[in-house]
Amino acid sequence: MEKLKIVVISKYLFPQLTPRAFRTTELAEELARQGHDVTIYAVLGDYDYSSFEKETNVKVRNMKMLFATANSDGNVRYNLFDKILYHGLNRIFDFPDIEFLFKVLSVIKVEKSADMLITIAVPHSIHWGGALAKNIYHKSFPKTWVSDCGDPYMGSSFSGNKRKYLLHFKLLEKWWCKNTNYITIPIEEGRNGYYSEFHNKIKIIPQGFNFEKTPIDVYSKNIVPTFIYAGSFHGKLRNPEKFLEFLNTLDFDYKFIIYTNTKLFDKYLSLLKGKLEIKDYIPRKNLIFELSKADFLINFSNPDKLHSPSKLIDYSITRRPILNISSDFTEETVFYEFIENNYTNMVEFDNLEDYNIKNVAKKFLTLCKKND
């Protein structure tokens, strides 16, 4: 394939530790590695990307946001003014992310006649900005536009329940779907989170990672059963409390380690008396290495099949067994099996090569080729 000019627009890239930042960074790096001219636009903060640009040949540009409260460098601002605006405007206007609707427009004004545009959500307002730009700069708009979605917007069980009755969000989502060439989602089950009239635009492209940059430890059984969870929690939809209450009833030694940014564990740290450890997020490469030391890994399942946490790919790279747990925790029998090193009921994973970033990038490029 000839060299393409590719523009990627995302809220975050590294060193931000989020799935969408991983998606943006890994994809842009690999597209450049395969010989294409790649530019990322994101909310950067103060991080110096000069070394990254030199090492990867990816150009990084800052989307200067007036109302954004977090940057790719990890800095967060959430003062009283931000709180007032958020609680007053978020539900009706998707504030502060709605600002992307206009910022994407300014990016497309500069990046004229690119071969491919990849917009990455969340937030979905980045996609809406792509639709606005396509209607205003239709003559110079990129030849192929791929809208990448980690989760649905209106059809999401995490957020859709508060938006599905608001007509303007429905209109915005349909407007975006009508204008984009393709919608990429990580799993087939997620298709039902989108309006049926646009299902023909949906392509399944999972999260991709550079396996060469993710070393794992040589596993040896721990002195006491050790299991790890890494990720966030979502109220009643992905909640560890019943599992933690169960752990408090056990009369044998174990170690449960959680890597998270959620602050709700003070009670359980006291109850479990050293058997529970809470740690902050660490860089993904380091996290996978730490996960590979565990006897097994915990995944708190989502309430439906529309969402599939990208952590499952990280988990699979470690080659450690995965125990799927619901918020209601009905898996007590399976847990005891895992404690006894019986992994018959572990989560089965498909071909890991499907998640190799080399193959994932090729799938994106195939979409560009199809739209020639």
C-alpha positions in Angstrom: 0.0 0.0 0.0 1.2 3.5 -0.8 2.1 5.9 1.9 -1.0 7.4 3.5 -1.6 10.6 5.4 -3.5 9.6 8.5 -4.9 11.9 11.2 -5.9 10.4 14.6 -8.0 12.4 17.0 -8.4 11.3 20.6 -8.9 12.8 24.0 -5.8 11.1 25.4 -2.6 9.3 24.5 0.2 8.1 26.7 1.3 8.6 29.5 -2.4 8.7 30.4 -3.3 5.2 31.8 -6.7 4.5 30.1 -7.8 2.0 27.5 -8.5 4.7 25.0 -5.0 6.2 25.5 -3.5 2.8 24.9 -5.6 2.4 21.7 -4.5 5.8 20.4 -0.8 5.4 21.2 -0.4 1.8 20.0 -2.4 2.3 16.8 -0.6 5.5 15.8 2.8 4.0 16.5 2.1 0.9 14.4 0.6 2.8 11.5 3.8 4.9 11.4 5.9 1.8 11.7 4.2 0.4 8.7 5.4 3.5 6.7 2.5 6.0 6.9 2.5 9.7 7.8 0.6 9.8 11.1 -0.4 12.8 13.2 -2.2 12.6 16.6 -4.3 15.3 18.0 -5.1 15.0 21.8 -5.3 17.0 25.0 -1.6 16.8 26.0 -0.8 18.8 29.1 2.8 19.5 29.9 4.4 16.2 28.8 7.3 16.6 26.4 6.6 14.4 23.3 9.8 15.3 21.4 11.5 11.9 22.1 8.3 10.0 21.3 8.0 11.8 18.0 11.7 11.1 17.1 11.4 7.4 18.1 8.1 6.7 16.4 7.9 9.2 13.5 4.4 10.1 14.8 3.7 13.8 14.9 1.9 14.9 18.1 -0.3 18.0 18.2 -2.1 19.6 21.2 -5.8 20.2 21.2 -6.0 23.2 23.6 -9.2 22.9 25.5 -10.7 25.6 27.6 -12.9 23.4 29.8 -11.1 20.0 29.9 -10.3 19.0 33.5 -7.7 16.3 32.7 -4.8 16.0 30.3 -2.7 13.1 28.8 0.0 14.0 31.3 -2.2 12.8 34.1 -2.8 16.2 35.7 -6.3 16.9 36.8 -8.1 20.2 37.6 -11.5 20.0 39.2 -12.1 23.2 41.1 -15.4 24.7 42.3 -16.0 26.4 39.0 -15.5 23.1 37.1 -17.9 21.3 39.5 -20.6 23.8 39.1 -20.4 23.7 35.3 -20.2 19.9 35.2 -23.2 19.3 37.5 -25.2 22.0 35.7 -24.4 21.1 32.1 -23.2 17.5 31.8 -26.5 15.6 31.5 -28.0 18.0 29.0 -25.0 19.0 27.0 -22.4 16.3 27.7 -20.2 19.0 29.2 -17.2 19.5 29.2 -16.6 16.9 26.4 -19.0 18.8 24.1 -16.1 21.2 23.4 -14.6 18.5 21.2 -17.4 19.1 18.7 -15.8 22.4 17.8 -12.1 21.5 18.4 -12.3 18.7 15.9 -13.6 21.2 13.4 -10.4 23.3 13.8 -8.2 20.2 13.4 -9.8 19.3 10.0 -9.5 22.9 8.9 -5.7 22.5 9.2 -5.3 18.8 8.2 -6.7 19.2 4.7 -7.0 16.3 2.2 -5.8 13.5 4.5 -6.3 10.0 3.2 -7.7 8.7 6.5 -9.2 10.2 9.7 -9.6 8.0 12.8 -11.6 9.5 15.6 -11.4 7.7 18.9 -14.2 7.7 21.6 -14.8 8.1 24.4 -15.9 10.9 24.3 -18.3 10.5 21.4 -18.3 14.2 21.0 -15.1 13.7 19.0 -17.2 11.8 16.5 -19.8 14.5 16.4 -17.1 17.0 15.7 -16.0 14.8 12.7 -19.6 15.0 11.4 -19.6 18.8 11.7 -16.3 19.1 10.0 -17.4 16.8 7.1 -20.4 19.0 6.4 -18.4 22.2 6.5 -15.2 21.1 4.8 -16.6 18.4 2.7 -14.3 19.1 -0.3 -11.1 18.7 1.7 -12.4 16.2 4.3 -10.3 13.0 4.6 -11.2 10.3 2.0 -11.9 7.7 4.6 -13.3 8.4 8.1 -13.3 5.6 10.7 -15.0 6.2 14.0 -13.5 3.9 16.7 -15.7 3.2 19.7 -14.7 1.4 22.9 -18.3 1.5 24.2 -21.7 2.6 22.7 -23.1 6.0 23.6 -26.9 5.9 23.6 -26.9 2.2 23.9 -24.5 2.0 26.8 -25.7 0.4 30.1 -23.2 2.7 31.9 -24.5 6.1 30.5 -27.4 5.5 28.1 -30.0 5.2 30.9 -29.7 8.9 31.6 -29.5 10.0 27.9 -31.9 7.7 26.1 -34.8 10.1 26.7 -33.0 13.1 25.4 -33.8 13.6 21.7 -30.9 15.8 20.8 -28.3 13.1 21.7 -30.2 10.6 19.6 -30.1 13.0 16.7 -26.4 13.7 17.2 -25.6 10.0 17.2 -27.6 9.3 14.1 -26.1 12.3 12.4 -22.6 11.0 13.2 -23.4 7.5 12.1 -24.8 8.8 8.8 -21.6 10.8 8.0 -18.9 8.4 9.0 -17.7 5.7 6.6 -17.1 3.0 9.2 -17.7 2.4 12.9 -15.2 0.1 14.5 -16.1 -1.7 17.8 -14.0 -4.3 19.7 -16.6 -7.2 19.9 -19.4 -8.5 17.8 -21.8 -8.4 20.8 -21.5 -4.6 20.9 -23.2 -4.2 17.6 -26.6 -4.1 19.3 -25.6 -0.9 21.1 -25.9 1.0 17.8 -28.9 1.9 15.7 -29.8 -1.0 13.4 -29.9 1.2 10.2 -26.1 1.7 10.6 -25.1 -1.9 11.3 -23.7 -2.2 7.8 -21.0 0.3 8.7 -19.8 -1.6 11.7 -16.5 -3.5 11.6 -15.0 -5.5 14.4 -11.5 -4.5 15.3 -10.3 -5.4 18.8 -7.9 -3.5 21.0 -4.4 -4.1 19.8 -1.0 -4.1 21.7 2.6 -4.5 20.8 3.4 -7.9 22.3 7.1 -7.2 21.9 6.9 -4.4 24.5 5.1 -6.4 27.1 7.4 -8.8 28.9 6.0 -11.3 31.4 7.6 -13.0 34.4 8.4 -16.7 34.7 5.5 -17.9 36.9 6.1 -19.8 40.1 3.3 -20.6 42.6 3.0 -18.1 45.4 3.4 -19.0 49.1 -0.2 -18.0 49.7 -2.9 -17.9 46.9 -2.4 -14.5 45.2 -4.9 -13.0 42.8 -5.1 -9.6 41.2 -7.6 -7.2 39.7 -6.7 -4.1 37.6 -9.2 -1.5 36.6 -12.0 0.7 37.6 -15.4 0.0 39.2 -18.8 1.3 38.2 -21.2 1.5 41.1 -23.7 -1.3 41.0 -22.8 -2.4 37.5 -19.2 -3.5 38.3 -19.0 -3.7 42.1 -16.5 -5.7 44.2 -18.2 -5.4 47.6 -20.0 -8.7 47.8 -16.8 -10.5 46.7 -14.9 -8.6 49.4 -17.5 -9.5 52.0 -17.0 -13.1 51.0 -13.3 -12.8 51.3 -13.7 -11.6 54.9 -15.3 -14.9 55.8 -12.3 -17.0 54.7 -10.1 -18.5 57.4 -7.0 -19.1 55.3 -4.3 -16.8 54.1 -4.4 -15.2 50.7 -3.4 -12.0 49.0 -5.8 -9.9 46.9 -4.2 -7.0 45.1 -6.2 -4.3 43.3 -4.7 -1.7 40.9 -7.3 1.0 40.7 -8.1 4.7 41.0 -11.3 4.1 42.9 -11.5 5.3 46.5 -13.9 3.0 48.3 -11.8 0.4 50.1 -11.0 1.9 53.6 -13.5 -0.4 55.2 -12.2 -3.5 53.6 -8.5 -2.7 54.2 -9.3 -2.7 57.8 -11.5 -5.9 57.7 -9.1 -8.0 55.7 -6.1 -7.0 57.8 -3.2 -7.2 55.3 -4.8 -9.7 52.9 -6.0 -6.9 50.7 -3.6 -4.4 49.0 -4.8 -1.4 47.0 -2.3 0.1 44.6 -2.4 3.0 42.1 -2.3 2.5 38.4 1.1 1.9 36.9 2.3 2.0 33.3 0.7 -0.8 31.3 4.0 -2.7 30.5 4.8 -2.7 34.3 1.3 -3.8 35.1 1.3 -6.8 32.8 4.6 -7.9 34.3 3.1 -7.7 37.9 -0.1 -9.5 36.8 2.0 -12.4 35.4 3.2 -13.1 39.0 -0.3 -13.9 40.3 -1.7 -17.3 40.7 -4.8 -16.1 38.9 -6.5 -12.9 37.8 -10.0 -11.5 38.7 -12.3 -9.9 36.1 -15.5 -8.2 37.4 -17.9 -8.8 34.5 -20.0 -6.1 32.9 -23.8 -6.4 33.2 -24.3 -7.1 29.5 -22.4 -8.3 26.4 -22.3 -4.8 24.8 -19.0 -4.1 26.7 -15.9 -6.1 26.9 -13.1 -4.7 29.1 -9.8 -4.4 27.2 -8.1 -5.6 30.4 -9.0 -9.1 29.3 -6.4 -8.8 26.5 -3.8 -7.7 29.0 -4.8 -10.6 31.3 -4.4 -13.1 28.5 -0.9 -11.8 27.6 0.2 -12.8 31.1 -0.8 -16.4 30.5 -2.4 -16.6 33.9 -5.9 -18.1 34.5 -8.8 -15.6 34.6 -11.7 -15.9 37.0 -14.9 -14.0 35.9 -16.9 -12.6 38.9 -20.3 -10.9 38.8 -21.2 -8.0 41.1 -23.7 -10.4 42.8 -20.8 -12.9 43.3 -22.5 -16.2 42.5 -19.1 -17.9 41.7 -18.1 -19.1 45.2 -17.7 -22.7 44.0 -15.5 -21.7 41.1 -13.4 -19.5 43.4 -12.6 -22.4 45.6 -11.6 -24.4 42.4 -9.1 -21.7 41.6 -7.7 -21.7 45.1 -7.1 -25.4 44.6 -5.4 -24.7 41.2 -8.3 -26.1 39.3 -8.8 -23.8 36.4 -11.4 -25.8 34.4 -13.8 -22.8 34.5 -11.4 -20.1 33.6 -12.2 -17.5 30.9 -11.4 -18.9 27.5 -9.7 -16.5 25.1 -9.7 -16.6 21.4 -6.6 -16.4 19.1 -4.3 -13.9 20.8 -2.8 -12.9 17.5 -6.1 -11.1 16.7 -5.0 -8.5 19.3 -1.4 -8.1 17.9 -1.2 -4.4 17.0 0.4 -5.3 13.7 -2.8 -7.2 12.6 -5.1 -4.6 14.2 -3.4 -1.7 12.2 -3.7 -3.8 9.0 -7.5 -4.0 9.6 -7.7 -0.2 9.8 -5.7 0.1 6.6 -7.9 -2.3 4.8 -10.9 0.0 5.5 -9.0 2.8 3.8 -8.3 0.6 0.8 -11.9 -0.4 0.5 -13.0 3.2 0.3 -10.5 4.2 -2.5 
